[in-house]
Amino acid sequence: HLQQHYHPNPTDTSGSIHVPSLQWDIIYPPSRARCSPGRGIIHPPHYMGVACAPPTVRRIYLTSTHECLSFWMSPDRWGPIVIDDPHPPTIHRVLEKIYDYLRQPLDQRDIATVFSTPINRTRLEDARRSRLRDTTGMQPYGGYMRSDVLGGHRRFFGCRTSFQDGFWRASVHFIPGPVPR
C-alpha cells in the first residue's frame, strides 16, 4: 500500500480535519507541493521517499472516487493512471503521474460528452477560466484539460490503497478550496 503519512495533528488543523498536510493544487507541477505539518511551518515534501509499503510494489493502478473523475477514469473512457516502474515509486513519481494524467487536453468526444448537459458545460468553462487565471505567466494550455472536469476540486487530498484481484490499487482524492501558497 502507499505509505501512510498521517496528518501530524488531526485535532488542531485550524478547526478543520480537512486540512491535508500535503498542500498541492493539481494544476501546478508537483514541485509546487508543500508540506504543512502545523503551527505555520511549510516545507517541501520528501519527494524521493518511497511512496509504497512494502517497497517491493512496482505497479499501482490509480483511480478516483471523485464523482466526476470516476466516470472519466472508467476503462471505456480514459482508464486509470498506471504506475509500472522497475524501481519502487517515489512520492514525486506518484504526484508526477497524477499531474501528467490530469493535464492532458480533452478531445472532441470528451468535450461533446460534457457539453451535452448545460450545467456541466458551465462548470467546465468556469474551471477552465479559473485554471487560466491561476496559471497566468506559466504559458498554460488554453483549451480544456482533464483537470477541468474536477471543477473547483483541485486540492489533492491523498490516496487510499487496497490490494484487489492481485493488483495494488489507489484511489486519489480531491477536495474543494484554495491551496495555501
N, C-alpha and C positions, 0 to 999 in steps of 0.2 A: 504494500500500500504506500501511498505518498507519505512522507514523513509528516508527522503531526506537529505543527507548531502552534501551540495553544496561545491564545491572547494572554499577554503577561499579567493582566489584572482585569479579568472579565467583569468584576463588580464595580470598577472605578473607571469607566470609559466615557466620561463627560455625560453620564446619565443614560447612556445607550449601549446595550450589548452589541449593537450593530456597527461598532467601530472596529473594523478589522485592523490587526497590527500591520499587515502589508497594505500599503496605500498605493493603488495603481488604477489610473484611468486607462482603459484598454485602447483608446485611440492613440496613445503615445507608446513609443518603444519601451520595452521592459527596463531599459537603463534609467527611465524616469520614475520607476517604482521606488518607494521609500518604506522603511520600517518605522513604526511609531509605537514603541513599547510603553508609552505613557509618560506622564509628567512633562510633556512638551519636547521630549527627546525625539529627534528624527535622524535616521542614518540609512545608508544604502543597505539592502539585504545582502546576505551572504550568497551571492549568485552562484558560486562554484560549488556550493554544498550539494551533496547528493539529495535528490528530491524524493527518492523511494526507499522504503524499507520492506524487505531486505534489499541490500544493494545489488542483488543478482537480477532484479527486474530490469528488462530491456525494452519490452513492448507494453505500451499503455494505449488504450482507446479512450479518448475524452469525448464526452457528450455533455448535455446540459439539461437541467430541469427547468430552465427559464422558459416560460410559456411560449414565447415566440421562437426562441432559438432552438428549442427541442424539435419543433416542426421542421425547421430547415436542416437540422443535423440528422434527420432520418436517412436511412440508406438509399431511398429513392430520390433524395434531394442532394445536399452537399456531402452527406456522410459524416462520420466522426472525424475528429482530429486524431491522427495516429502518430505516436512516437515509437520508432523502431530503430534503436541505436545499438552499436556494438559495445558501448560503454554505458554504465548506469547514467540515466539522465540527470542533469543538474537542475536546480531551481530555475536558472536562467533559460535552459533549454525548454522547460515546460512553458514558461511565460512567453518565450520567443515563438513557440509553435502556436499558442493561443493568439498572439498578436498577428502573426503571418496569416493565419486562417481567417481572422476577422477583418483584415484589411484588403481582402480580395474584392474586386468590383462585382456588383450584382450583374448578371447577364439579363438579356431582354426578357427571357422567360420568367426569371425571378421578379423583375420589375412588374411585368404583366400580372403575375400572381398577387403581388402586394396591392397594385392599383385596382384590382377587381373589387376591393372593398374600400369605399370612400374614406372611412376613418383611418384605415391602415395607410392609405396614400398620404393623408395629412400628417400622421405620425412619422412616416418615413421622411417626408420633406422637412419636417421640423428637426428631426435628428440629424439630417444632412446639414442643414443650416447651422445647427449648434456645433457640429464637428468642424465645419469650415471656419466658423468664428473662433473656436477654441484652438485651432491649429494655424492661425494666421502667421505667416512668416516661415512656415515649415514646408512650403510647396505641397499642400495637400491635394489629393485626388479630388477633382470637382464633381465626379459622378457619385452614384450611390454605392455604398460599400456594405459588406456583410454586417459590420458593427452597427450600421444604421438601423437594422431590424431590432436592436435592443432598445431603441428609443433613448430615454434618459437613464437606463440601467447600465451605465458604463463603468461602474465601480466594481472591481474584482473583489469577490467575497470568498475566495478559496475553492478547494476541491474536496469532494468526499469520494473515497475509493471503496471498491469492492472487488472480490475475485469471483467471476461468474463464467460458467462454461469454459473453464480452462484459461481465461484471459483476465488480465488486470484491466479494470475499467475505472475511470474517474469522471465524476460529474462536476462540471465547472459552474460556479455560482456567481451571479452578479446582482448588485443592488442599486437602487437609485441614490442620487445625492452627489454633491460635489466631493472631489478628492482634494484634500489639503495639498498645497504646493510648497 
